[in-house]
């Protein structure tokens, strides 16, 4: 929803830039007005708030109210906001403006727009996120969250100011991440210094109804205590039959200036989602009853086909609690301690095809029932500030974080039902009674001390040196109704040191070049013949790039190249393995390399652009299976993403805006799941989206989004013979009405 702070400024533009000129008063410039500086570092972007808040919080990375597709600063690669040109890795930000313009209501939709990121669906409610060949990692407001992105439902975007994506390993702050791909940092909305209120309501294809309410206000006259609340709800059908989903979300955050140098924050989020399970379409089976020219290929069933019984259900109940305290020490040093507690319940009771489709359009099905409970605790504490030596300002950072993930489950034995019609599964497959017969628990804990020094040997040169000492421990056990067992030790590591180094050179005030080195540290759970877990995967990433800021910092560009080597990967120990037991050695190696380019921001008056190109090449250089092949055949070699919006400048049309964009990618395959997997391939394709907007007045706007405007048929995921050949959405629309206002005068 549009949520416009009064007098907001960012990237050299006032907050009223995107409003029609007829609706904006033209104030005369003051005489002897001070010219804006041309510096681009610590003063990167003024805070997008109504007036300077009394708190010590740094708002330079906030995007709401900036009306920009480009962020002047980011916290993805550091703890405090860091200017775009100061980050020696590939980083992108999905801003609040882009989320609203494209109606990216789910995290799955929003993260998919980021350069270098590829998403594949699991269910309509969640999916998997990839970059540089591996699944992405997660942080929330900078607090690392182990293995929490792919396969888990994320909160919808209504509660976030922005979503930051750092590509490549982030071992310094993240610790023992499951993959060297990068990290998605979800940054929450924060209270504003003045009263702000907005709402939106949408209606679209497949009877989609969506609404948001966003309110923020100071709670006392001094504005030292501030609150913000968000409510969001969605209810919709889908393009396939027998599917109806709904969710409701509530978010509240309280911010208090305990003293002039102390800021305390506490927040809570609650979301409930309910919908049937849907995991794509099956392919033709490879049995002799199926014609040879069809075996293993797509069935080409109508997109509306739902091969899952009507009683399939998935329920997610998610609750998150965050708190932090920031203390300013002297004039420049800052200490911050953050804590996060998250609990989530997932309950699914469903049935799915266990085989491909036979010639008579039947398949064998599996019915199951399970409840998973996830509990996460995270703590992050750091101190950051300057050090003045030899006439230069250097920066130091010291910190510690702890991350705990406890997963428990109860589940049923699978029930097999043969000969079920994929066109009418209810005819033979009623709600199967599947009582709980098994239980289990997995516990992961990691912690680490980290440090970083940003040194300035020369005015135009920054040398960044850092390191982390990490501990990691994983263990599992059986719980009731299984026979309860003792903990079994899994991956374990102590005092592992991960170095980091980078060099930045300011070619001009607007252009910087960089080179960086990142360490890879990934504990493994596979067992050797001696019964011990494998040694951790290790490796490194090398990245070089150039970044630029132009047009008074309203337009930002980047070009980068990277090389990742991932060694000690699990490799089947063929000498000691048996048909019933598989053992492993740490002999595998994977390589990923590529190039990325992006342009974001305001290209011309009224024209906002977000565009990127990414090239990715991966190979299993040493592996027990598929050596010489790509890490994943799901991931395309080339991807182009473009989105642009134009606000007409002519007085006769200045209430109107138009937007358009596309995502295009090269060929992909179903993977290595069976001998026929390469037959399930997807040719290069592009999906084109568009919008038309009308500004009724300065408070009310109406927007029509049309997605997949040319009705391109494509798959969001290529799977096995039984599931996960998932069609993408056909042409659809969403009409949205938004209203925003800032009754600041009522406080006077």
N, C-alpha and C positions, 0 to 999 in steps of 0.2 A: 504494500500500500504506500502511497505517497505520504511522507511524513516530514514536513518542511519546517525546520527550525528557523525562527526569524533571524534575519541578518546573517545567515550562515555564509561562510566563505570557505573555499577550498580551491587549490590549483589555480589561483589567480582569478577566479570567477565568483560573482555573488550568487547566492542561492536562487535568485529570481531569473537566472539566465535562461532556463528552459521554459519559463512562462511566456505566453504571447506578449509582444511588446505593448499591445493596447491595454494589457492588464497590469503593466508595471509603471509606477510613477517614475518620472525622470528627474532626479535630484541634481542640482548644479554642483559641480565639484568645488570643494573649499579652496580658498586662496592659500597659497604657500603650503599646499598639502605635501606631505613627505612622500617621495617616490618609493615604490616598493624595492626592496633589496633584490639583488640577483644571486644571492647565496642559495645553495640547495641542500645544505646538510641539516643541522639540528633544527632549523626553522622551516622545514620542508613544506608543511601545510597547516594553515590555521585551523583550529578546532571547529568542527561543524556543529556549533551549539549557539543558542540565542545570544548569550553573553558569556564572558569568561567565567567559568565556574569557580566557586571558592575552593574546590577540592584540588588536591595535588595530582590528580589523574591526568596522564598525557593522552590527549584525544587526537593527536596528529594523524593516527592511522585510521580513525573512524571514517566511514564512507557515507553514512546516511546524511542526507541534506547537501551532499556535494554535487549531486546531479551528474556524476561522472562515471564512466566505465573504467577509469584508471585510478589507482590508489597511490598517493604520494609517498606513503610509508607502509611498512608491514612489520608484524611481530613474528612472522613465520620462521625467520632465521636468527632471531635474537629474542631476548626477553622484553626489552623496551622497543618502542617503535623505531624502525630504522629506515632511513631514506632509501628510495628505490635504487639509486646509483651506488649505495654502500653495501649492497648484498652480493657477495661473490658466488652466487648460485642462481639457477633458474627459479624464479618465484612469480606467481601470478595471484591476482585477487579477483574473486567474483564479488563485485560491489553490490550494495543495496539497490542502486539504480538499475543495474543489469538484471537483478533478481525480479524487480517489479516490472520492467519493460517486457521481459520475456515470460513473465508469469511462471517463474521457476519455484513452484511451491514446495517441492520435495528436495531433499538433499541429493537424491539420485539425479534429478534433473539439473541441479545447479552445478555439482561437481563435474558433470559431463561436459559443461561448456568450457572448462579450464584447459588451457593449452597443454598438450602432452599427456592428457588423461583419457583413458578408454574405459567405458563402463559396459558391463554385461549383466543382464537381468537374472535374478533367481526367481522371484515372484514379483507381481506388480508393486509390492510394498517395499522391496529391498533388492540389492544386487551386489555385484563385485566391482571393485575399482582398481584399475591397473595403471601403471606408469613405468616406462623404461624396462618392461618385461615382467614385472612382479606386482603383487597386490600392494596397494598403498596402506600406510600406517595412519594413526590418528592422534590428535591432541585437541583439547578443549580449553580455550583461553590460555594456551601455552602449557597446560599440564598434560604430559604424555599419558596415553591410554593404550595398553598393550592389546594388540590383536582385536580391535573393536569395530573396524569399518566394514569389511566385506562379510556378508552373510548375516549382519545384524541390522535391525531397523534403526534408522537415524531419526532424530527429531526433524520436523518440517522447518523450513527456512524462516518462518514468521518470527522466530525468536533471535535471529542472527543479524548482526550488523554487516558481516561479510564472511566469506569463506576463503581462507588463504591456502595456497598449494605450493609447497616447496618440493621440487623434484630432485631426486638423488638421496643418498643416505644422510641421515641426520643423527649420527651416533653420538654427537656431543650432548644434545639435549634430550634425545629420545631414548638412549640406552640400547638395550638388546632388542631392537625392532625385529619383527618376523621377516622383514624383507628390506632390501636396499633401494627401494623404489622412490621413496619420498614420504611426505607427511601432509595430511589435510588438517588444518587448524580451524576449528569452528569458533568464531568469536561472537559472543553474545551482545545483544543490545544493552546499552547502559542508560540510566536515567539522565534526563536533560535538566538544565538549570531553570527552565521556565516551563509553564504549562504547555503541553503538546497533546494533540488528540487526532486520531485518524481512524478511518475504517474503510473496508472495501468489501464488495460483494460481487460474486461471479456466477455466471451460468454458462454451461457449455455442452458440447457433444456428450452423448451417452448419459444425459440427465445429470451432469456434474453440477453440484452446488457447493460453492466455497465462500467462506467469509472470514474476515480478520478484524480484530479490534485492538487498537494500540493506544495506551494512555500513559502519560508521564507528567509528574508535577513535583515541585518542592513541597515538603510537608511542614515547613516552618517558615517564618518571615525572613530569617537570615539565609534560607536556602542551603543550610548545612546538612539537612536530611532530605533525601530525594527518593522517589519511588517510580517504578515503571512496571506496567503490567501488559501482557499480551494474551488474547484469547483467539483461538483459531479452530475452525471446524470444516470438515469436508465430507461430502456424501455423493457417491457416484456409482454408476454401472460402468461396464467396459465394452469394447467392441466385440468381445466373445460372449457367448450365451451363459446364463446362470451365474453371473458374477456381480455381486454388489458389495462395496466396501465403504467403511466410514471411519473417521477418526476425530477425536477432540483433543485439544491441547490447551494448557494453561501455564503461563510463565509469569513470575513476579520477582523483582529484584529491588533491594533496598540498599542505598548508599548513604553513608554518614561520615561527615568530617568530624572525627572525634576531637581533633585539634587542628590547627592550621597546617600541621605537617603530618597528620595521621588520617588515613582513609580506610574505613571498614566497609566491606561489601558482603551481602549474603543474598542468595537467590535460590529459587526452587522451580522445577519444571515437572509437569505431569502430563503424559499423553497416553491415550488408549486407542488402539487400532483393532478393527475386526474386519475380516474378509475371507472368502474361500481361498484355498490353496490352488495355485495355477502355475505350472512349471513348463509351459510350452507344449509343443506337439511331438508325438512320436514320429519316427521314420518307418519306411517299409522294412519288414524283417528280412533276414538273409536266408530263410529256409527255402526248401525246394518248391513249396507251394506258391511262392511269389515269383512272377516272371523275372527272368535273369536281368532284363534291362531296368528293373525297378529296385532290385535288392539293395538295401542300404541307403536309398535315396529319399528325398523329401516326399511326403505323401501328396502334397498339393491339395490338402483339404481346405475348404473355405475358411477364411480368417475368423469367421464367427464360431467355428467349431470349438467346443469345450469338451475335451475327452475325460474330464474329471467329474465324479458324481456330485450331485447337488448338495450332499451333506458335508463335503469337504470344508474345513474351517481352520483358520489361523488367527490367533489372538496374541497381541503384544501389549503389555502393560509396562510402561517405562517411567521411572522417577529419577530425577537428578537434583542434587543439592550441592551448591558451590559457595565457598566463602573465601575471603582474602583480606589481608591487612597490609597496607603499604605505609612505610615510614620514611619520610625524607630526613636525611642526616646532613645538617649544614645546608649549603646552598645547592649542591649538585649530586651528592650520593643518595642512593635510594635502596631501601630494603623491602622486599615483598615476600610474603608467605601465602600460598594458595592451597586450598584443599578441596577435593571433589569426592562425593559419594554418589554412586549410581547403582540402581537395582532395576532389573528388567526380567519380566516373565514372558516366556514364549510357550504357547500351547498350540499344538497342531494335531488334529485328528483327521486323517485323510486317506485316500487311496490313489495310486498312480500306476501307469503302465510299467510293467517290469520287462516287457519284451517289445520288439518292434511290432508293427501292424501286419497281421497275416492277410492272406489273399481275400478272406471272407470279411475283412474289416473288423476283426476282433484282435484282442491282445490279452495276455495274462497280466493280472494286476496284483499289486501288493497293498494291503491295508495296514495302517500303523497308528499309534497313539503315543504322544510324548509330551512331557512338560519339562522345560529347561528354566532354571533360575540362575541369573547372572548377577554377581555382586562385584563392584569395582571400587577401590579406594585409591586415590592419588594425592600426593603431596608434592609441592614444589616450592623451594625457598632459595632466594638469591639476593646478592648485594651487587650493585653496579654503580660505577662512578668514574670520574676522571683522575688522571695522574699527570701533573705538569712537570716535564723534564726537558732540558735542552731547548727551551723556547717553543716546545710543541705540546699539544694536548693529546694525551693518550687515554685509553679507556680500559678499565679492568672489570671483570665479571667473575664472581664465584658463586657456586650454588650446589644444591643437593635435591634430588627427587626420589620418590618412592612410589611404586605402582604395584597393586595387588589385584588379581583377577581370580575369583572363585566361581566355578561353574558346577552346579549340581543338576541331576536329571533323574526322572523316573520315566520308563518307557515300556512299551509292550513288545512281545514277540511279533514279528511280521506274520501276517495271514495272507496266504496266496489264494487267489480266485482266478480260475482259468476260463478262457473263452468269453471275455466280456466285450460287448460291442463298443467300439470307440465313439460311435455316433449316438449311442444311448446307453451309457454305463449304468444308469439307474435301473434299467430293466433286469439286470442280474446282480448288481452290486448295491445292496441296501447298506444302511449304516452298520458296518461290521463291529461287533463287540470285541474290543481289543483291550483286555485288562492289563494293568501294569505288572510286569514280571521282573523287571531289571531296574537297577539304579546305579549311579556312579557320580564321582566328583573329581574335578581337576583343579589344581591350585597352582597359580603362577605368581611368583614374586620377583621383583627386580628393584634395584636401587643403585645409586651412583653419585659420586661427587664430580662436578665439572668446573672447568675454569677456562677463561678466554681473555686474551690481551689483544687489543687493537692498538698497534704501535705506529707512530708517524715518524719514520726516520727522515723523511722529507715532506714538505708541505703537500705535494701532489701524490705521495705514495703512502699507502696503508698496508701494513703487514699484520695479518691476523694469525695468531697461534693459539691453539686450544687443545684440551684433552679431557678425557673422562675416565674414571676408574669405576668399573661396573661389577655388580654381583647379580647373579640370576639363578633361580631355583624353580623347578617344575616337578610336580608329583601327582599321582593319581591313585584312586582306590575305588572299590566297589561299595555301594551302599544298599540298604534295603530298598526294594524287596529282593535284591541279590543277596548272596551270602557276603556279609561285611568282611572286608579284608583290610590288612594294614596298608599304609602308604607305600607305593612303589616309586622309587626314585626315577625321575626323568632327566631332562637336560639340567646341567648344573655348571656354574662357572663362578670363580671368585677372583676379584682384583684384576679384572681384565682392563688393560689400558688401551683406549682408542684415541689416536691423535687426530688433529685437524689443522690444516694450514691453508692460507690463501694470501694472495697479493692483489691489491687494487691500485690502479694508476689512473689519475684524473688527467685525461688527455686535454680536456677543456672543462669549463664549469658545467657543461651540459653533457659531456661524454666521458665514460669511464670504461676501461678494459680490465679484465681480471683473469686469474687462474686460481683454481682451488683443488685441494686434496681432501678426501673424506674417507675415513676408515669404515670397514664393514665388520660387524660382530653379530652373529646369529646363532644362539645355542640350538642344538638339535636333540631330538628325542629317540631317534632310531638306535637300535642296540647292535653292538659288535658281537662277535662269536663268544667273547669272554663275558658277555652280559653287561658291559658298561655302555652308557650313552656315547655316541660319537662326539669327537671334539667339535667345538663350534665352527660353523662356516665363517670364513674370513675373506677379506679382499679389500678392494679400494675403488674409489671413483676419482677420475681426473676430469676436470671441466674447465673450459676456457670460454670467454664470452666478451661481448661488448654491449653496453647499454647507453641509451641516450634519452634526454628530456628536451623537448622542443616546444615552441609556441607558448612561452611563458609557463612551462611545466604542465601544460594541459595535454600534451601528447608524449607518450613514452614508447620506446622501441627496445627490443633486445634480440640478440643473435648469440647462440651458444652451441657448443659441441661437447660431447661427453664420451667417456670410455669407462665401463665397469667390468671388473673381473671378480667373479664370485667362486672361491675355491673351497675345498673340504666338503663339498656337497655329498650327500648320501649316495653310495654306489653299492649295488648288490654284491655281496661276497659269494660269488658262485662256487668257490672251493668248499665252503663250510655250510652253505644253505641246503635245506632239504625240502621235499615237496610240501611239508607241513610247517616248516619254520624258515623264515628268511632273515639273514643277518646282513650287516652292512659294513662297508669301510668308507673312510673319508677320502675318496679318490676322485670325486666328481668336480667338474669345472664348467661354469657358464660365463659367457661374455655378452655384454650388451653395449651397443654404441649407437650414436645418433646425433641429429642436428635439430635445433628448434629455433623458430623465429616468431616474434609477436609484435603487434602494434596495437596500442590501446589509448583511448582518450578522444579529445576533440580535434578532428582533422581540419574542419572549417567551421565558421559560425553556424551553429545549429546542427552540425553533423557529428555524431558520436560513433566511434568505431571500436570494435574488438575483433581482431583477426589474428590467426596463428597458422603456422605450418610446422609439422613435425615429421621427421624421418626416423625410423627405428629399425635396427638390425640386431637380431639376437641369435645365438647359436649355443647348443650344448657341446662344448669343445671336448668334454670327456664325460661319458655317462654310460650307465649299464643298459639303458634303453634309449633309442632314438638319437644316438650320437651323430653329430653333424646337422641335426634338425634345429628349428627354432625352439626357444623356450616354450612358447605357446603359439599355436597356429590360429588362436582366436584373434590375435592382435595384428592389425594391418600394418603394412610397411610405411604407407604415406597417409597422413590425415590433414585435412584443411578445415578450419572452423572460421566462419565469418558471421558477424552480426553488426548491422549499422542501423542507426535511427536518425532521421532528419526532421527537425522542427522548422517549418517554413518561416522565413524571415519577412516575407512580403506582408504588408498590412492587411491585404485582402484575404490572406490565407494563414495568418499567424496563429490561429487557434488550432490548426491541423498539424499533425505529425504522421510520418510513415516510417516503417522499418522493414527490413528484410535481411535474411541471412541463410546460410546453409552449412551443413556438415557433410563433407565428402571423404570417402576412404577407399583404399584399394582392397584387393581380394583377400578374403579370409577363409579358413577351413574349420571343420568341426573338431579337429585335433587328432589325437592318437587313440581315441576311445575304442575303436574297433578297426578291422581290416578295411572297412568300407568308408571310413571317416572322411577321406579326401573327396569322396563323391558328393558329400554334403558341403559344398563350397558356396561362397557368396561372391558374386562378381562385384566389381567396383560400383558404387552407387553414391547418390547425393540426396539428402532430405532438405527441402527448402521451406522456410517459415517466413511469415510476414505479419505486420501489424498495421492498423490504422488507428490513430488517436485523435481525440477532439477535446480541447480544453473549454469546458462550458463557462467557467469563470476561474478566478485565481484559486478557488477551493475545490472545484469539482472537475473531474476528468472522466472520460469514457474511452475505453480501449477495446478494440476487437483484435484478438490474436488468432491467426489461422496457421496451424502447424501441418507440415507435410502437404503443402499446398498443391503439389502435383500428384498426390496419392501414390508415392513410391512404395512398392512392396519390398520389404527388407526384413532382416532378422536382427534382433537385439542380442541374440546369443545363438551359437551353433552348438548342438549337443550330441547325445548318443542316439542309439536306436530307439530308446524308450521315452526320453524327455529332453527338455531344454532346447528344442528347435523353436525358438520363441519369436513370433512375428512382432515387428514394430507397429506402432499405432498408425492406422490409416489416416487420411485427411480428417482433421477435427478443428473445432473452433472454441474460443472462450471469450465471452463478453464480460468486461469488468468495469464497474462503477466505483470510483474512489473519491473520498472527500477528506480534506485535511484543513485544519485551521490551528492558529496559535493565539489564543485569547490572552496575550500577555497583558493587555491593558486592564483586564479584570483584576490583576494582582495589585495594581497601583492604588 
